[in-house]
């Protein structure tokens, strides 16, 4: 059986000035995870740097301009054609006014501790749980 090629995708935990994270809901017409919640981001184009791809994808999907803070983690998934490696960044929104693309039909700014309660794409489940736990620990006195 031939090995499946990997593609790289970038996702962002975009924070507003209050420290909340942005989740966006995919439209019913979406090819993958229709109606589900997701993090902003998408594919890295050939020859494109991952950080540049993230800034571009977040702007395309949400209208937000972001400043990347750090790499927060990674995840992976598989389709019948390929494997997808996700590089997840933490980023700050310069302004909170979201303008969704036609690929999405809803958004919410969510405290990190509540992220695990959203029906996010399955490949992000363990990452989100761990991220929320780290955030809770960080906020303890």
C-alpha positions in Angstrom: 0.0 0.0 0.0 1.5 3.4 -1.0 2.2 5.9 1.7 -0.1 8.9 1.9 1.5 12.3 1.4 1.4 14.8 4.3 0.1 18.4 3.8 0.7 21.2 6.3 -2.1 23.3 7.7 -1.9 26.1 10.3 -4.5 27.0 12.9 -4.7 29.8 15.4 -5.8 30.3 18.9 -6.7 34.0 18.3 -7.0 36.0 21.5 -8.8 39.3 22.0 -7.7 42.0 24.5 -9.6 40.1 27.3 -7.7 36.8 26.7 -10.7 35.0 25.1 -10.1 32.7 22.2 -12.0 32.9 18.9 -13.9 29.8 17.6 -15.7 29.9 14.2 -18.5 27.7 13.0 -18.3 26.1 9.6 -21.2 26.7 7.3 -23.5 23.8 6.3 -22.0 23.8 2.8 -18.5 23.1 4.2 -16.8 20.0 2.8 -15.3 19.0 6.1 -17.0 19.3 9.6 -20.0 21.1 8.2 -21.8 23.0 11.1 -18.9 22.2 13.5 -16.7 24.6 15.4 -13.1 25.2 14.3 -10.1 27.4 14.9 -9.3 29.9 12.1 -6.6 28.8 9.7 -6.0 26.6 6.7 -3.6 25.1 4.2 0.0 26.3 3.8 0.6 26.9 0.0 3.7 25.6 -1.7 6.6 27.8 -0.9 4.7 29.8 1.7 6.1 30.2 5.3 3.7 28.8 7.9 3.5 32.1 9.8 2.6 34.0 6.6 0.0 31.3 5.8 -1.5 31.7 9.2 -1.8 35.5 8.9 -3.3 35.2 5.5 -5.8 32.4 6.4 -7.0 34.2 9.6 -7.5 37.4 7.6 -9.4 35.5 4.8 -11.7 33.7 7.2 -12.3 36.3 9.9 -11.1 39.7 8.6 -8.8 39.9 11.6 -5.2 41.1 11.5 -3.2 39.1 14.1 0.2 39.2 15.7 1.7 35.7 16.2 2.8 35.1 19.8 4.2 31.5 19.7 3.7 28.0 18.6 1.2 26.4 21.0 1.1 22.8 19.7 0.4 20.4 16.9 -2.2 17.9 15.8 -2.8 15.6 12.9 -5.7 14.0 10.9 -6.1 11.8 7.9 -8.4 11.8 4.9 -8.6 9.0 2.3 -6.1 10.9 0.1 -3.6 12.4 2.6 -2.4 13.0 6.2 -2.6 16.5 7.5 -0.2 17.9 10.0 -1.5 21.0 11.9 0.8 23.6 13.5 -1.2 25.5 16.0 -0.1 29.0 16.9 -1.3 31.4 19.6 -1.9 34.9 18.2 -3.4 38.2 19.3 -6.1 40.1 17.4 -5.2 43.7 16.8 -8.9 44.6 16.9 -11.9 42.4 17.8 -14.2 43.1 14.8 -14.8 39.7 13.1 -16.0 39.6 9.4 -16.6 36.0 8.5 -16.0 34.5 5.1 -18.8 32.6 3.3 -17.1 29.4 4.6 -18.3 30.2 8.2 -21.6 31.3 9.7 -20.9 32.0 13.3 -18.2 32.9 15.8 -17.7 33.3 19.5 -15.0 34.7 21.8 -14.6 32.0 24.5 -12.6 31.9 27.7 -9.8 29.3 27.3 -11.4 27.2 30.1 -14.5 26.8 28.0 -12.9 25.7 24.8 -13.2 22.0 25.6 -17.0 22.4 25.8 -17.2 23.3 22.0 -17.6 20.6 19.4 -14.3 21.4 17.7 -12.9 19.2 15.0 -11.9 15.9 16.5 -8.2 16.2 15.7 -8.0 19.2 18.1 -9.7 17.5 21.1 -6.6 16.4 23.1 -4.7 19.6 22.2 -7.6 21.8 23.4 -8.1 19.9 26.6 -4.4 20.2 27.4 -4.3 23.9 26.5 -7.4 24.6 28.7 -5.7 22.8 31.6 -2.5 24.7 31.2 -4.4 28.0 31.1 -6.3 27.1 34.3 -3.0 26.3 36.0 -1.5 29.5 34.8 -4.4 31.6 36.2 -4.3 30.0 39.7 -2.8 32.2 42.4 
